[in-house]
Amino acid sequence: MGNGKIVVFGAGNIGRSFVGQLFARAGWETVFSDVDAALVAEINRRREYLVVIKREGRPDEAIPVRGVRAVDGRDLAAVAAELSDAELASVSVGKAALPKVLPSIAAGLLARQKRARAAGSEVPPLDLIIAENDREARDTIRAGLASLLPSGFPLGSRLGLVEASIGKMVPIMRAEDLAADRLRVFAEAYNELIVDGRGFLGPAPSVPGLAPAANIEAYVDRKLFVHNLGHAAVAYLGFRADPSERLICRALRLPGLRDAARRAMGQAAAALALEYPGELSPASLEEHIDDLLERFGNSALGDTIYRVGRDLSRKLHKSDRVVGAALLCERRGLPWDGIAAVFDAALGFDARDEAGAAFPPDSGFREALARGGLEAALGEICGLVDDDPAEARVKRALATARR
């Protein structure tokens, strides 16, 4: 196809609608790696799929993504063979599954070394786009690969770890949508993939929609503490206001909801402007909040309160959107009462999927909360410790506010 080859770990919504779409449509040979054998077989049978863009008040736009193929992620040798001659890889499998793909990446790095030595050439670096929206993902990957590769393997010169900020919203596909077309995926029109321009070992690829940034940390934190926090605010506050409401777009119209979400987002944005003064100005952050609230209200997307709010143990951890934003404000000496209100609402979150089922890990969260009480949960689940002054203050304030 002329422009290079990328192996995309995770053929889910982000992998197909965002990363795969950008690279395949830019002429890259695009190979998905996924553990869903039926999904892999269907991709290989059709070699194409549709990304359906959902816009408020406008007809759907179906974007064809052609010339793709897939490999079973459980076949270590097959994945390693695909990585052996790739220029790029990306990973968007989620925090829990991330360690499970590392053996394949390690095997691929060794396969690249073997291939280059057989040809008598230098081992080319592989750049890995980390499309996870997880502040700890880069360290997880680096440490995990170091433990899997032979002692002395020059990981730093062989693998570029390219963090990314994933701002695209992709809803859960309903059962009837999947029944109609297993590969079709719905998404919003937003299509900018912000990546760490300093993370590439090779040249940053010229792909429409790929936006290298000089300070990716600013954009990862903006995604987490403005976008994700705001989304969570709508889900948690919306569920508390009306547990019968299913959709994010309609929750946003509940009395006072938009203002409460904006307040939480604005408090986090004020801290981000102090944290990254060269990258994020108050004016640009205010504009970003306006844009997000408009996008959250996109009824054509059909995004659910369940999808946005589920997985409480992860989303209420101190490294994530709610408590993480509170900590950022606390360390900067700024108010965060609007964020605390989101946390308080999250403690009662119990939204269900379209079949009426709760997200299974969330029942464990509620059991832990009932068993040990809020103060224990703030340590056990949120990870807040007493020997860090800012964390101790946040822990104390959240417990006091709840009482």
Steps between C-alpha positions, in 0.01 A plus 500: 500500500803720493506692827610237747340245730331537838390224737200614705460313829129502577239489223240660725325832461805726532723264303260485207330841506806710578849353464418244232290747307770772495780272384309277259346799324845660478624197306670306776487121509284457810498174695283456809598265782209386716408201717142487369535220244162568339584869457839414350340254256239754391763770439703256291192388306389851407823701519298814561250660740299819546545780752162672533531863604214618721419873497223692673218581258682367193491173304756234588820493295646155430878502453640183339828367638645259246798269454528396866570155640540341841695241697398302805663669799536165678736376227829639631703393198254648253489836679880505529528435127275797425707723729828381349464728195264771629595865537234572759274334753224633719325367808143575610391202707423657838691511825409149615598334173817701438739255676356216290627644170855560625624145430402548134682833482808347663492210253465751216805697614705179508367404155610839365847443641522153346377624163751787489792279600412246232508783245822645645333834567431727795192425709240766416312656792130435548279786618201408715208746526346457847133575436387424855432829683684352797768714664678184618486304173847599378663388824294179500617418148864586564522302824305205363711469187825533698392198707417296189804579283851361549728681742679785326249530215526861374130579544550876504647504149269235354155612614362854490225548757265759354228613741174624353196695609184324381223757476264310269169386650378158390183354658433136583338330202153368575422131445281577197774715345754221541253247360458717190875536443766363735774727364314828468585750774332828597703808594488877519661713230798608717808343341818655643749256653741705715828313550833560670723648230805428718414133546578381147837334437433512128344795317146590604275375219319750282142384542196730479352533847824409680613800707846476665528717812813623676354446848264204486458492879295820478257343253477165680413688819257727317321193365488336842421798722274702270348266240476182708412688819224692323362184344504330840329800657210470257473125562523503880301816567249403231442157652450650842252756365304246294594130526257416219688712246726294270661751265778751564350753258170508690665503844680816391159670470395424859463814717840629617691207349689691232605767748618240752706320236645829378592596857695180556671525161582866557662431837722232346577728204619776734751259654612377156565859386741537795653158441567555127517876442688463172248260350155560650367852540184580700334625181582187300379278784172693526451455125577130538237465775239669279582262215484193726164591647367544147641158403362333815156619391520321163181292508590325174791333678266329748768478768376350825539595864589136565797502261638831618463433874579129536826360643496700822815350654705628207323831448513598868867412548731787581674463163176544309241765411319593822734457798797574274347836407429574867864428584623725219289786636607431858869507410445834326304646792182536296139419595352168385157481660339444160723197448415373849131511404575270206682258731211501744251420224726220371472316831132433427543418130320182394405540134420189296566394142232448235426151642458637852832362627750689716867514405630197698809662659283784631314262730837430661554873544167539675568198723839641602340836576229338713747273676767749597326836475605806304824574683629147438391521134687828455817310580423155363321598180607858431860438610526815714775479763544691825873560468453732200367833635287585195354150480426505873316831462296373205421179686386689806293749299320228298421302815379811684286621211330161473418492871 
